[in-house]
């Protein structure tokens, strides 16, 4: 038996190493978030979150074992069934879920609480991969485009019923995968302009500046190319649409629920209401910003220790890191995440089957979205969205779902040669 | 085309990472405002107020000390009371006030302590402390207030109170905070830097709800407060208390000075008040009452009230005349009452007789000689030059200018010069006949009782004085007092001129103040009666004793007491006896003084 043939050598240990580092660092940070310097409990104490997280980590290791010993074909075969089950569960969640903060997003099974929307992500990813694997599917054609988007849109619509806007938004990450799989670039250019215009329209107090800017931009575009009537009328129409949109945006925003409106307003004006709406972001920025270059030291962060930042062990876990380990600590974590993402892109590219590659890119998409949006929101670059930092944030649903998501791909990657054989 | 997309995505990932790192760098490294905001959030500075310095009298009797008072604090979250009526009775608080204070505490914070009952006395505290355990959420915080065992020397000592806006503004060193206590008058104010000590600070960490989370950095940054320095005053507390008793029911001042040092032995402003009124919880209320009082007990008469000195000024006139050679002991004038009123005495008189008998016409004529020296044929001009020369000589006696006592608010009085009369009458439109009342210490001449006492010290010292002061030692060290109080000031009159003046003052009592005479101690003194257009004349007396070795120089000024020989001279004489002998044997005289009431 050649050494290459050992299954253990086919597993991508680099990814597993980064995963383990993130989980362990996250666990220490969860302890720092609950630590208050007076009532000193052990990091292993099961009455506090760090102890509970250890249970989640332990069970995640069990899940990993199950995934790694299972038949790799199982995931492909079960994808549609899993998707169907989760659609059914999501359909039921608004009715039988436990109401927390006005949302019915959680199932309570005994002492455990699970968030179906978290787990629906990997089922959706598997189903997308399964669908795109069909040789006939070509994302440059409209009929395949809308079917692929339909697979994403169904759970999104159901999650919106709970309503859990943050988790629903996460599903938009799949467009990163669709981009890789050939969805035409113009969609992204359009989306990018749309976001840019939206941000400018919301960020610039006086819309007249925006109007001036758009007109100037269009005039430049017209002057740069051929000056035929077609082009001129096209850019004039585009300009008019953008201006009309920017004016309608204020109206659209005013129709959003108040807490979402506030989150958007705070992004552009953090000092709007530092004790009310702006509290989370203000305190989060203070905690991170006070960390300085090297941080205050482990368990020395006054802001996180004394509960100035709400949700600091879950969605705002990055505050603890930023405060206690400073910019250098943040740099290390961001490099770890970037390495993981780049590693996963490389792994996806080396897949022999489209199924595994699409699934790999789905993992990349979801992790990238969570990682960037979560950190961006803690430092005031993005409105507050209640989504966790993968592997870091406290909570079983989050850790389990990301572990399952990632390790299914590691499993698929370890069988990439066999998968090709099967295809043939 | 699809081949480039993985690289686009990798670039995208790197760009996102970089964007996050740049923003993190901006808030973590480039901008330190978040660090300061974090400290404001979680670190609470608790000021440790120092123990204020004590004040002793010249014999080391305690004048001012710190009395512990107790504030009953409440943490609304933990506080509960079943029987409100019983609680109110026990803690001696009215129900309405309790409810009002409790609501205020609740409004301030649900979890942080605030005061429920302020400044519980020692006795009340002893009574309630055993019951405190029955009421959760209550605890006692100890502070201290100033206390005055003899209830005496209120105006000299001054009082402390919360710092006001203008004092805060002047505090360029930024030592004080809103709500700090500071000396507002008297010694408390003047020696504030010594008495206050140095505040300490403890740094505590608090959580988002303001709950104490222990000391910051194990207390490494904490500083202990440094207690204030004790000071010793020049005041003789026995004499002070005795003098205040004599002045009860009168309006005026008594200032006694040790001539050889300028140390103020007693500093009495009547009517006065009990200094304990302005310490403690009733400060605001009592201050209001005292401030509105028509007798102005807060008015520090010895340094703020200015009066015409009256006849005591004749001694200054004599000395200037002698020094300038205009008068000799043998200069004789007729008591010409057509010039100015006088009383019955032999006439003509020489200088000795003029002092002894307080002869007004003598000084009217002598002053003309001093003013009109015929330096100019223009009588107006001549008067102007002469007056200004005279003024300069008078001011050397510490008149018309602040003596620089260690208290705030001292008035300088006024010695008029040509400037003043030019302003009143116009230049060249006044001459000697306009200003002659200055000759006998009347007219525009204004002097504080402190300056009068200082004059007495000058006469006792034969021509010099030390600026009168209330500080004897700082931190037990007499050399630490301000330099100016150790500096002798010469009045520019040769010592030998004082011999005759002292003799005349010794005789003067037989003429104008026989009651003040003591059998065994020779008092040299001079009475005065300052005319008062509003009512009875003011009674003035300056003296020093024993004449041959002066230990005490004194000025007594009693408003509306009529002729100076009566109230003022008797009071001064009793004070001298008290100081030199320790007790007063002349009980008849004492009763006479005590019986005198000169207030409406």
Interface residues (C-beta under 8 A of the other chain):
Chain A: X36 X37 X38 X176 X179 X180 X182 X283 X285 X286 X287 X288 X289 X290 X291 X292 X293 X302 X303 X305 X306 X307 X308 X322 X323 X326 X327 X330 X331 X334 X335 X337 X338 X341 X342 X345 X348 X349 X364 X368 X372 X375 X376 X379 X381
Chain B: X2 X5 X6 X8 X9 X10 X13 X14 X16 X17 X19 X20 X21 X23 X24 X25 X27 X28 X29 X31 X32 X33 X34 X35 X37 X38 X39 X41 X42 X43 X205 X206 X207 X208 X209 X213 X214
